[in-house]
């Protein structure tokens, strides 16, 4: 009986002790959970608002310094002013930047100008041909963009570029496969139209344009690293692509031999010139990154100040070519007056680059300005060409 009572008492004591220890363990777990959640909330708060608080603190410091007549060094401005923008970029914004939708105008403009020149010469226009060529051209430009991200990832140019497709997707192999799948589909569409229109001569020009794009960025050539991107861009999108689209819009009965008129050649020079200007402006905000990996773009060699002067000279030369082509009747005379409507846009590109060539982050917009400038100029040219028929 005593043993039984002792066992009962001992068991009861053990049960109480076990219940007590369980309670202590529960409260400790709750305390750790609370501390962890508090730390998590604190970390989220600091991650979300640290850049904004630092930016406001820097702004107040700048205000006081300006009141004292002092000037902040560039390092302080970059350290305090740039951090907020880098951390607060949303995923949607990065995806939008990665898509690079405005750059696809370089697929639209050569096709539109080439088809307009063909209509001016022959009176022939096929909507089916136009839209199939447009879709195929977009696929080829997609190959250029994706493969450029892949090879820039390999060389380290895009290691800090959050909007790189490879960095966003997290797969170099997947991006590489998608790039060359787009090239295969795009080239298939271009070849199909050439066969349907019975104008296989245009395939030679298309292949030349694609080769220019390949040696521009792909190993072992990578001529863009030698500063030769602009001449290749001029040849690919100007004489090669625009002339090929011109021939594809001409029926076999209209052109029985390889003949390119002065109109399409003049128009292709303007297309190539403006497309090269787009590429040149795209280097402004990448100068420091290009220097680090040894990419000798024209702006790395010349500097942004001289680059701004080149942009101004290029815009002036573009309008000079337009006037000379019009006066020589290679292009219809009304082209001069209609394309003169784009002078404010051209002036905007020049002034913007001149005023902001040292502010690398703001110069990302110069690419967009040059795109709109090029499109407005050449689409006005297209309208006057089709209106003459």
C-alpha positions in Angstrom: 0.0 0.0 0.0 2.8 2.4 0.9 4.6 1.4 -2.2 1.5 1.9 -4.2 0.9 5.3 -2.6 4.5 6.2 -3.1 4.3 5.2 -6.7 1.1 7.2 -7.1 2.6 10.3 -5.4 5.8 10.0 -7.5 3.8 9.6 -10.7 1.7 12.5 -9.8 4.8 14.6 -9.1 6.3 13.6 -12.4 3.1 14.5 -14.1 3.1 17.9 -12.5 6.7 18.5 -13.3 6.1 17.4 -16.9 3.1 19.7 -17.2 5.2 22.6 -15.8 8.1 22.0 -18.2 5.7 21.8 -21.1 4.2 25.1 -20.1 7.7 26.7 -19.8 8.6 25.3 -23.2 5.3 26.7 -24.7 5.9 30.2 -23.3 9.5 30.1 -24.6 8.4 29.1 -28.0 5.8 31.9 -28.0 8.5 34.4 -26.9 10.9 33.3 -29.6 8.1 33.4 -32.2 7.2 36.9 -31.1 10.8 38.0 -31.2 11.2 36.5 -34.6 8.1 38.1 -36.0 9.1 41.4 -34.5 12.5 41.1 -36.1 10.8 40.2 -39.4 8.6 43.2 -39.2 11.5 45.4 -38.3 13.6 43.9 -41.2 10.7 44.5 -43.7 10.2 48.0 -42.4 13.9 48.8 -42.8 14.1 47.2 -46.2 11.1 49.1 -47.4 11.7 52.5 -45.9 15.5 52.6 -45.4 16.1 54.0 -48.9 13.3 56.5 -48.5 14.5 57.7 -45.1 18.1 58.0 -46.3 16.9 59.9 -49.4 15.0 62.3 -47.2 17.9 62.7 -44.8 20.2 63.4 -47.8 17.7 65.9 -49.2 17.6 67.8 -45.8 21.4 67.7 -45.7 21.5 69.1 -49.3 19.0 71.8 -48.4 21.2 72.9 -45.4 24.3 72.7 -47.5 22.8 74.8 -50.3 21.7 77.4 -47.7 25.3 77.5 -46.5 26.6 77.9 -50.0 28.2 74.4 -50.0 28.1 71.8 -52.7 27.8 68.1 -52.1 30.4 65.8 -53.7 29.2 63.4 -56.4 30.0 60.4 -54.2 27.6 61.6 -51.5 24.9 62.2 -54.1 25.3 58.7 -55.6 25.5 57.0 -52.2 22.4 58.6 -50.8 20.3 59.5 -53.8 20.7 56.4 -55.9 20.0 53.7 -53.3 16.3 54.4 -53.0 15.6 54.0 -56.7 17.5 50.7 -56.9 15.7 49.1 -54.0 12.2 50.3 -54.8 12.1 49.1 -58.4 9.2 46.7 -58.7 9.2 43.4 -60.4 6.7 44.7 -63.0 9.0 47.6 -63.8 11.9 45.3 -64.3 9.9 43.0 -66.6 8.8 46.0 -68.6 12.4 47.1 -69.0 13.4 43.6 -70.0 10.8 43.5 -72.7 12.1 46.7 -74.3 9.0 47.3 -76.2 10.0 50.6 -77.9 13.1 48.9 -79.4 10.8 46.9 -81.6 10.2 50.0 -83.7 13.4 49.0 -85.5 11.4 46.0 -86.9 8.5 48.3 -87.9 10.3 51.1 -89.6 12.4 49.3 -92.2 9.4 47.2 -93.2 7.1 50.1 -93.4 9.5 52.3 -95.5 10.4 49.4 -97.8 6.7 48.5 -98.4 6.0 52.2 -99.1 8.8 52.5 -101.6 7.5 49.3 -103.3 4.0 50.7 -103.5 5.4 54.0 -104.9 7.2 52.1 -107.7 4.8 49.3 -108.5 1.4 50.1 -106.9 1.5 46.7 -105.2 0.8 46.2 -101.5 -0.2 42.9 -99.8 -1.5 43.2 -96.2 -0.9 39.5 -95.6 2.7 39.9 -96.7 3.2 43.0 -94.6 1.9 41.5 -91.3 3.7 38.1 -91.7 6.9 40.0 -92.4 6.2 42.2 -89.3 5.7 39.2 -87.0 8.8 37.5 -88.4 10.8 40.7 -88.0 9.7 41.0 -84.3 10.8 37.4 -83.7 14.3 38.2 -85.2 14.6 41.4 -83.0 13.6 39.2 -80.0 16.4 36.9 -80.9 18.8 39.9 -80.9 17.6 41.1 -77.5 17.6 37.7 -75.8 20.9 36.6 -77.2 22.5 39.9 -76.4 21.4 39.4 -72.7 22.9 35.9 -72.8 26.3 36.9 -74.1 26.4 40.0 -71.9 25.7 37.7 -69.0 28.7 35.6 -70.0 31.1 38.5 -70.2 29.8 40.1 -67.0 28.3 43.2 -68.5 24.9 42.5 -67.0 26.0 41.2 -63.6 24.4 44.2 -61.9 21.7 44.7 -64.5 18.5 43.7 -62.7 16.3 44.0 -65.9 18.5 41.5 -67.8 16.3 38.6 -69.0 18.8 36.1 -67.7 18.8 37.6 -64.2 15.0 37.8 -64.1 14.4 34.3 -65.4 17.4 32.8 -63.6 18.3 30.5 -66.5 20.9 31.2 -69.1 20.1 28.0 -71.0 16.4 28.7 -71.1 17.0 32.2 -72.4 19.5 30.9 -75.0 17.0 28.3 -76.3 14.2 30.8 -76.5 16.4 33.3 -78.4 17.3 30.8 -81.2 13.8 29.4 -81.3 12.6 33.0 -82.1 15.3 33.2 -84.8 14.3 30.0 -86.4 10.6 30.9 -86.4 11.3 34.4 -87.7 13.6 33.2 -90.5 11.0 30.6 -91.5 8.3 33.3 -91.8 10.6 35.5 -93.9 11.5 32.5 -96.2 7.9 31.5 -96.6 6.9 35.0 -97.8 9.9 35.0 -100.2 8.7 31.6 -101.7 5.1 32.8 -101.9 6.1 36.0 -103.6 8.6 34.2 -105.9 11.4 36.6 -105.0 14.2 34.5 -103.5 16.7 37.2 -104.2 15.5 39.0 -101.1 16.6 36.0 -98.9 20.3 36.9 -99.7 19.8 40.4 -98.2 17.9 39.0 -95.2 20.7 36.5 -94.5 23.3 39.3 -94.7 21.2 41.4 -92.2 21.1 38.4 -89.8 24.8 37.8 -90.2 25.4 41.5 -89.2 23.4 40.9 -86.1 25.3 37.8 -85.2 28.8 39.1 -85.6 27.7 42.2 -83.7 27.2 40.4 -80.4 27.8 36.7 -80.7 31.1 34.9 -80.0 33.7 34.6 -81.3 33.3 37.9 -83.1 31.6 40.3 -80.7 32.4 43.3 -82.9 30.3 45.5 -80.7 33.1 45.2 -78.1 35.4 46.8 -80.7 33.1 49.8 -81.3 31.8 48.5 -84.6 28.2 48.2 -83.7 27.0 51.3 -85.4 28.3 50.4 -88.9 26.9 46.9 -88.6 23.5 48.3 -87.5 23.5 50.7 -90.4 24.1 47.9 -92.9 21.7 45.5 -91.3 18.6 47.7 -90.9 19.3 50.1 -93.8 20.4 48.7 -97.2 19.9 45.0 -96.3 16.6 44.9 -94.4 14.8 47.8 -96.1 15.9 46.6 -99.6 14.8 43.1 -98.8 11.3 44.2 -97.7 11.1 46.4 -100.8 11.8 43.3 -103.0 9.4 41.1 -101.1 6.6 43.6 -101.7 7.3 43.6 -105.4 5.7 40.8 -107.4 7.8 38.5 -109.7 6.2 40.1 -112.8 7.1 43.6 -111.7 10.8 42.9 -111.0 12.4 40.2 -113.1 16.0 41.1 -112.2 17.9 42.5 -109.2 17.1 46.2 -109.5 16.9 48.7 -106.7 15.6 52.1 -107.4 17.2 55.4 -106.2 14.1 55.8 -104.0 14.5 52.7 -101.9 18.3 53.1 -101.7 17.9 56.7 -100.4 15.2 55.6 -98.0 17.3 52.7 -96.7 20.2 55.1 -96.0 17.9 57.2 -93.8 16.6 54.1 -92.1 20.1 52.8 -91.4 21.3 56.3 -90.2 18.5 56.7 -87.7 18.8 53.1 -86.4 22.5 53.6 -85.8 21.6 56.8 -83.9 19.4 54.8 -81.7 22.2 52.3 -80.9 24.6 55.2 -80.3 22.3 56.8 -77.8 21.8 53.5 -76.0 25.5 53.6 -74.9 25.2 56.7 -72.8 24.0 55.1 -69.5 26.3 52.1 -69.9 29.7 53.8 -70.2 30.9 52.8 -66.7 29.8 49.2 -67.0 31.3 48.9 -70.5 34.7 50.1 -69.2 34.7 47.5 -66.5 34.4 44.6 -68.9 36.6 46.1 -71.7 33.7 46.9 -74.1 35.1 49.7 -76.2 31.9 51.3 -77.4 32.2 54.7 -79.2 31.3 56.5 -76.0 33.9 54.7 -74.0 36.5 55.8 -76.5 35.2 59.4 -77.0 33.5 60.2 -73.7 29.9 61.4 -73.2 30.7 65.1 -74.0 32.0 64.4 -77.5 29.2 61.8 -77.9 26.7 64.6 -77.3 28.4 66.6 -80.1 28.3 63.6 -82.4 24.5 63.2 -81.8 24.0 66.8 -82.7 26.1 66.4 -85.9 24.3 63.2 -86.8 20.9 64.9 -86.6 22.0 67.8 -88.7 23.5 65.4 -91.3 20.3 63.4 -91.3 18.2 66.4 -92.3 20.9 67.4 -94.8 20.7 64.0 -96.5 16.9 64.3 -96.6 17.1 67.7 -98.3 19.7 66.4 -100.8 17.7 63.3 -101.6 14.6 65.5 -102.2 16.3 68.0 -104.4 17.9 65.2 -106.5 14.4 63.7 -106.9 15.6 60.4 -105.4 12.7 61.1 -102.9 9.6 63.1 -103.7 10.0 66.8 -103.0 7.1 66.9 -100.4 9.2 64.5 -98.2 11.4 67.6 -97.3 8.4 69.6 -96.0 6.6 66.8 -94.3 9.7 65.4 -92.5 10.6 69.0 -91.5 7.7 68.6 -89.0 10.0 66.4 -87.0 12.5 69.2 -86.4 11.2 69.8 -82.8 11.7 66.2 -81.9 15.2 66.2 -83.4 16.0 69.4 -81.4 14.6 67.7 -78.3 17.0 64.7 -78.7 20.0 67.1 -79.2 19.2 69.3 -76.3 18.4 66.5 -73.9 21.7 64.7 -74.6 23.7 67.9 -74.4 22.2 68.9 -71.1 22.3 65.5 -69.5 25.4 63.7 -70.9 27.0 63.5 -67.4 23.8 62.2 -65.7 24.1 58.6 -66.8 20.8 57.4 -65.2 18.8 60.1 -66.9 20.3 59.3 -70.2 18.4 56.1 -70.4 15.6 58.2 -71.7 17.7 59.4 -74.6 17.2 56.0 -76.3 13.5 56.5 -76.1 13.7 60.0 -77.4 15.8 58.9 -80.4 13.4 56.1 -81.1 10.4 58.4 -81.2 12.4 60.9 -83.3 13.4 58.2 -85.8 9.9 56.7 -86.0 8.2 60.1 -86.6 10.7 61.0 -89.3 10.5 57.8 -91.2 6.8 57.2 -90.8 6.2 60.6 -92.2 8.5 59.6 -95.1 6.4 56.5 -95.5 3.1 58.6 -95.6 4.4 60.9 -98.3 5.7 58.0 -100.4 2.4 56.2 -100.4 0.5 59.4 -100.9 2.4 60.1 -104.2 1.0 57.1 -105.9 
